[in-house]
Amino acid sequence: MTQAPDASPDAGSDASPDAGFGPGHSIAALAAALGARAVGETALIIRRAAEPAQAGPDDLALAMDPKYAPGLARGGARAAMLWEGADWQALGLAAAILVPRPRLAMSRLTRLLDPGPAIAPGIHPAAIVDPGAEIGPGAAIGPFAVIGPGARIGPGARIASHASIAEGAVIGADALILQGARIGARVRIGARFICHPNAVIGADGFSFVTPETSGVEEIRQTLGARQQIRAQSWLRIHSLGTVEIGDDVEIGAGTAIDRGTIRATTIGSGTKLDNLVHVGHNVQVGRDCLLCGQVGIAGSARLGDRVVLGGQCGVSDNIFVGDDVIAGGATKIFTNAPAGRVLLGSPALKMETHVEAWKNIRRLGRLFAQVAELKEAVTRLGQKD
């Protein structure tokens, strides 16, 4: 094992559960960090953030929308983060931070107040690190973590307990790999990577073949017709490729990214994957994409940059989804989607087309009744003749 001098077990100190809060933050300091405006007693110290009704005197109540303001009267906060233009004095507050873009302010505030996981610097005595692994300066390896031969852990990376990094994997600087995550052999990951518990990156792809033409191959060609149903057995196609992940990528809990068959499965820089996302073998995901929970992307599909897929979306194999496509929850994309398209439904349609189609579907009952009335009227006319 090659270990840089700064990565000794004695470097630094353990993070406490309240790390990041420390003695607290003044309203003025918080506002400056958020790029927002502070008013009132800006020297007031707060220790944590809270919802308005649950906030105490040392908390910063979060009421960035007028609909949350009534909760302030039920809590005990002296300071709050409010929407721009709020009458903070009428709300009974001693101080306030006024923000023009609430969710952006939330991003900055939560980052500032999050103490992060308590992973002691250096290599825990209960960790297993192969002698051929390289551990960068300032890295932290938690108990029962396993680092395989030839693996390289970048400077400042943190590996939590029970995580495993297989042989030849490369983890970039300042990565955070949480409990029970599995990084497969030869996987390459960039800087500032975040991997949540029990994610698996670099499992083999789901790829099988039959000696004879399979029923699946037949119906792909015929679109449903089957000439003969016969017994068949599946032979495994091994995955020789790997997974390559860019910088600033986040992977949710329980997510699985399969290695490629020959070339690598790739995830572009800045992309975020929610919990329980599955990315199949050979898939290419572009930069700054957002894939929500239970999204499934079948093998060899390609996603452009800034694609957003709502929860439970599915993408068929071997198709291309263009840059800036947005798909609503449970959308199923079976064919190529052009750049900038907004999709909804199964099969995926342009959102406005899908909405109009469902309006028409809701009218079907009335339409059938009207047709029946017309049919009856025509029949009566025919009888009179």
Residue pairs with C-beta under 8 A, 6 or more apart in sequence:
1 129
1 130
1 131
1 132
1 133
1 134
1 135
1 147
2 133
2 134
2 135
3 123
3 134
3 135
4 135
4 136
4 137
4 138
4 139
4 155
5 137
6 137
6 138
7 121
7 122
7 123
7 135
7 136
7 137
7 138
7 139
7 140
8 121
8 122
9 120
9 121
9 122
9 123
9 124
9 125
10 122
11 121
11 122
11 138
12 120
12 121
12 122
13 120
13 121
14 118
14 120
15 115
15 116
15 117
15 118
15 119
15 120
16 115
16 118
17 115
17 118
18 115
19 115
19 116
19 118
20 112
20 113
20 114
20 115
20 116
21 47
21 48
21 113
21 115
23 45
24 45
24 46
24 47
24 58
25 45
25 46
25 47
25 112
25 113
26 42
26 43
26 44
26 45
27 38
27 40
27 41
27 42
27 43
27 44
27 46
27 60
27 79
27 95
27 96
27 97
28 38
28 42
28 43
30 38
30 46
30 60
30 97
30 109
30 112
31 37
31 38
31 42
31 97
32 38
33 108
33 112
34 97
34 99
34 105
34 108
34 109
34 112
35 108
36 81
36 97
36 98
36 99
36 100
36 105
37 84
37 97
37 98
38 95
38 96
38 97
38 98
39 88
39 95
39 96
39 97
39 98
40 79
40 88
40 89
40 93
40 94
40 95
40 96
41 78
41 79
41 94
41 95
42 95
44 78
44 79
44 94
44 95
45 58
46 58
46 59
46 60
46 79
47 58
47 59
48 58
48 59
48 60
48 113
49 59
49 60
49 61
49 62
49 81
49 109
49 110
49 113
50 56
50 59
50 60
50 61
50 62
50 75
50 77
51 61
51 62
51 68
51 71
51 75
52 61
52 62
52 63
52 68
52 69
52 70
52 71
52 72
52 74
52 75
52 77
52 80
53 71
53 72
53 74
53 75
54 75
55 61
55 72
55 75
55 76
55 77
55 80
56 75
56 76
56 77
57 76
57 77
57 78
59 75
59 77
60 77
60 79
60 80
60 81
60 97
60 109
61 71
61 72
61 75
61 77
61 79
61 80
61 81
62 68
62 80
62 81
62 106
63 69
63 71
63 72
63 80
63 81
63 82
63 83
64 81
64 82
64 83
64 99
64 102
64 105
64 106
65 83
65 102
66 83
66 86
69 82
69 86
69 91
72 80
72 91
72 92
72 93
73 92
77 93
78 93
78 94
78 95
79 93
79 94
79 95
79 96
79 97
80 88
80 91
80 93
80 96
80 97
81 96
81 97
81 99
81 102
81 105
81 109
82 88
82 91
82 96
82 97
82 98
82 99
83 98
83 99
83 102
84 98
84 99
84 100
85 98
86 96
86 98
88 95
88 96
88 98
97 105
99 105
116 176
117 158
117 160
117 176
117 178
119 140
119 142
119 158
119 159
119 160
120 140
120 142
121 138
121 139
121 140
122 139
122 140
122 141
123 129
123 135
123 139
123 140
123 141
124 141
124 142
124 143
124 145
124 161
125 143
126 143
126 144
127 141
127 142
127 143
127 144
127 145
127 146
127 147
127 159
128 144
128 145
128 146
128 147
129 135
129 141
129 146
129 147
130 147
130 148
130 149
130 150
130 151
130 167
131 149
132 149
132 150
133 147
133 148
133 149
133 150
133 151
133 152
133 153
133 165
134 151
134 152
134 153
135 141
135 147
135 153
136 152
136 153
136 154
136 155
136 156
136 157
136 173
137 155
137 156
138 155
138 156
139 153
139 154
139 155
139 156
139 157
139 158
139 159
140 157
140 158
140 159
141 147
141 153
141 159
142 158
142 159
142 160
142 161
142 162
142 163
142 179
143 161
143 162
144 161
144 162
145 159
145 160
145 161
145 162
145 163
145 164
145 165
146 163
146 164
146 165
147 153
147 159
147 164
147 165
148 164
148 165
148 166
148 167
148 168
148 169
148 185
149 167
149 168
150 167
150 168
151 165
151 166
151 167
151 168
151 169
151 170
151 171
152 169
152 170
152 171
153 159
153 165
153 171
153 175
154 170
154 171
154 172
154 173
154 174
154 175
154 191
155 173
155 174
156 173
156 174
157 171
157 172
157 173
157 174
157 175
157 176
157 177
158 175
158 176
158 177
159 165
159 171
159 177
160 176
160 177
160 178
160 179
160 181
161 179
162 179
162 180
163 177
163 178
163 179
163 180
163 181
163 182
163 183
164 181
164 182
164 183
165 171
165 177
165 183
166 182
166 183
166 184
166 185
166 186
166 187
166 202
167 185
167 186
168 185
168 186
169 183
169 184
169 185
169 186
169 187
169 188
169 189
169 202
170 187
170 188
170 189
171 177
171 183
171 189
171 193
172 189
172 190
172 191
172 192
172 193
172 247
173 191
173 192
174 191
174 192
175 189
175 191
175 192
175 193
175 194
175 195
176 193
176 194
176 195
177 183
177 193
177 195
178 194
178 195
178 196
178 197
179 197
179 198
180 197
180 198
181 195
181 196
181 197
181 198
181 199
181 200
181 201
182 198
182 199
182 200
182 201
182 202
182 203
183 189
183 195
183 201
183 202
184 200
184 201
184 202
184 203
184 242
184 243
184 259
185 202
185 242
186 202
186 242
187 201
187 202
187 242
187 243
187 244
187 245
187 259
188 242
188 243
188 244
188 245
188 264
189 201
189 245
189 249
190 245
190 246
190 247
190 248
190 249
190 269
191 247
191 248
192 247
192 248
193 245
193 247
193 248
193 249
193 250
193 251
194 249
194 250
194 251
195 201
195 250
195 251
196 250
196 251
196 252
196 253
196 255
196 275
197 253
197 254
198 253
198 254
199 251
199 252
199 253
199 254
199 255
199 256
199 257
200 255
200 256
200 257
201 243
201 245
201 251
201 256
201 257
202 242
202 243
202 257
202 258
202 259
203 256
203 257
203 258
203 259
204 238
204 239
204 258
204 259
204 281
205 237
205 239
205 258
205 259
205 260
205 261
205 265
205 280
205 281
205 282
205 299
206 258
206 280
206 281
206 299
207 236
207 237
207 239
207 261
207 281
207 299
208 234
208 235
208 236
208 237
209 234
209 235
209 237
210 232
210 233
210 234
210 235
211 232
211 233
211 235
212 230
212 232
214 232
215 226
215 229
215 232
218 226
218 227
219 225
219 226
237 261
238 261
239 258
239 259
239 260
239 261
239 281
240 260
240 261
240 262
241 259
241 260
241 261
241 262
241 263
241 264
241 265
241 281
241 282
242 259
242 260
242 264
242 265
243 257
243 258
243 259
243 260
243 264
243 265
243 266
243 267
244 264
244 265
244 266
244 267
245 257
245 266
245 267
246 267
246 268
246 269
246 270
246 271
246 287
247 269
247 270
248 269
248 270
249 267
249 268
249 269
249 270
249 271
249 272
249 273
250 272
250 273
251 257
251 273
252 273
252 274
252 275
252 276
252 277
252 293
253 275
253 276
254 275
254 276
255 273
255 274
255 275
255 276
255 277
255 278
255 279
256 277
256 278
256 279
257 265
257 267
257 273
257 279
258 265
258 278
258 279
258 280
258 281
258 283
258 299
259 265
259 281
260 281
260 282
261 281
261 282
263 282
265 279
265 280
265 281
265 282
265 283
265 284
266 283
266 284
266 285
267 273
267 279
267 285
268 285
268 286
268 287
268 288
268 289
268 305
269 287
269 288
270 287
270 288
271 285
271 286
271 287
271 288
271 289
271 290
271 291
272 289
272 290
272 291
273 279
273 291
273 295
274 291
274 292
274 293
274 294
274 295
274 311
275 293
276 293
276 294
277 291
277 292
277 293
277 294
277 295
277 296
277 297
278 295
278 296
278 297
279 285
279 291
279 297
280 296
280 297
280 298
280 299
280 300
280 301
280 317
281 299
281 300
282 299
282 300
283 297
283 298
283 299
283 300
283 301
283 302
283 303
284 301
284 302
284 303
285 291
285 297
285 303
285 307
286 303
286 304
286 305
286 306
286 307
286 323
287 305
287 306
288 305
288 306
289 303
289 305
289 306
289 307
289 308
289 309
290 307
290 308
290 309
291 297
291 307
291 309
291 313
292 308
292 309
292 310
292 311
292 313
292 329
293 311
293 312
294 311
294 312
295 309
295 311
295 312
295 313
295 314
295 315
296 313
296 314
296 315
297 303
297 314
297 315
298 314
298 315
298 316
298 317
298 318
299 317
299 318
300 317
300 318
301 315
301 316
301 317
301 318
301 319
301 320
301 321
302 319
302 320
302 321
303 315
303 320
303 321
303 325
304 320
304 321
304 322
304 323
304 324
304 325
304 339
305 323
305 324
306 323
306 324
307 321
307 322
307 323
307 324
307 325
307 326
307 327
308 325
308 326
308 327
309 315
309 327
309 331
310 327
310 328
310 329
310 330
310 331
311 329
311 330
312 329
312 330
313 327
313 329
313 330
313 331
313 332
313 333
314 331
314 332
314 333
315 321
315 333
316 332
316 333
316 334
316 335
319 333
319 334
319 335
319 336
319 337
320 336
320 337
321 333
321 336
321 337
322 336
322 337
322 338
322 339
322 340
322 341
323 339
323 340
324 339
324 340
325 337
325 338
325 339
325 340
325 341
325 342
325 343
326 341
326 342
326 343
327 333
327 337
327 342
327 343
327 344
327 348
328 342
328 343
328 344
328 345
328 351
330 346
331 343
331 344
331 345
331 346
331 348
332 345
332 346
332 347
332 348
333 343
333 347
333 348
334 347
334 348
335 347
335 348
337 343
337 348
341 350
342 350
342 351
343 349
343 350
343 351
343 354
344 350
344 351
344 354
344 355
345 354
345 357
349 357
